[in-house]
Amino acid sequence: MKELRKQDAWGLGRPRVMIFDVNETLIDFQSLNPLFKKTFGDEKVLREWLGHLILYSMTLTMSGLYKDYWDIGRGVFRMVGGIHKIDVTDDDVEALKKGMQTMPAWPDCKEGLTKLKDTGFRLVTLTNSPPPTSGSKSPLEHAGIAGLFEKQYYIQEAKAYKPAPIVYHMVAQDLDVAPSDCCMVATHVWDTVGGQAAGMQSALITRPGNAVLPIDGLPQPNIVAKDTIDLATKAAHAWKTGARKAA
């Protein structure tokens, strides 16, 4: 593995707020594998769909347009069906929406998040998913871990998808803290880079299908962890005296 340069570990001091991405970072997208196996005959198509979902959400933001995440997810689902010459039915699309809203948390989350809180970090979330409608639950509530967070933030308030700088600043300003007092925690490098480019520190959780992007000059995560328990251990060590180095 390429060694990461110390000068690419952007961020100073000890962050007080951990801002968690939700999709894949805290909740397990692999729970959708059976749906993709049933629809496309290959659960690996999930990764293809997810890549398009991220690509086109960013495309809309860069183009000055907006549709909510569920709309994009359903549209991309049909698009991937077109690519694979498979007729995606309305029932398939409805099953996808339900699946996206009811995915389970990763098994490590309750323990890891509790340890971070006990260490003294404030915990919030920032997700591309839209807020729940009246009478419904958020994905974190369905996953049983919403109570571990001080607040859940949604990009819909800014009508711009991550990694647009405005969404990271929106969270910091609402919490009345400097971006440098925040650490963006995600399993996607595009999200950690977005947080760091907005003045935050970052931690990358390497869930299945994700890894660091070792490019010189690109901000690298201050911490790389395999799960939230590992993150809690490394964060307590790296920032107990305001150390500035990649863990």
Secondary structure, 3 states (H helix, E strand, C coil): CCCCCHHHCCCCCCCCEEEECCECCCECHHHHHHHHHHHHCCCCHHHHHHHHHHHHHHHHHHCCCCCCHHHHHHHHHHHHHHHCCCCCCHHHHHHHHHHHHCCCECCCHHHHHHHHHHHCCEEEEEECCCCCCCCCCCHHHHHCCHHHCCEEEEHHHCCCCCCCHHHHHHHHHHHCCCHHHEEEEECCHHHHHHHHHCCCEEEEECCCCCCCCCCCCCCCCCEEECCHHHHHHHHHHHCCCCCCCCC
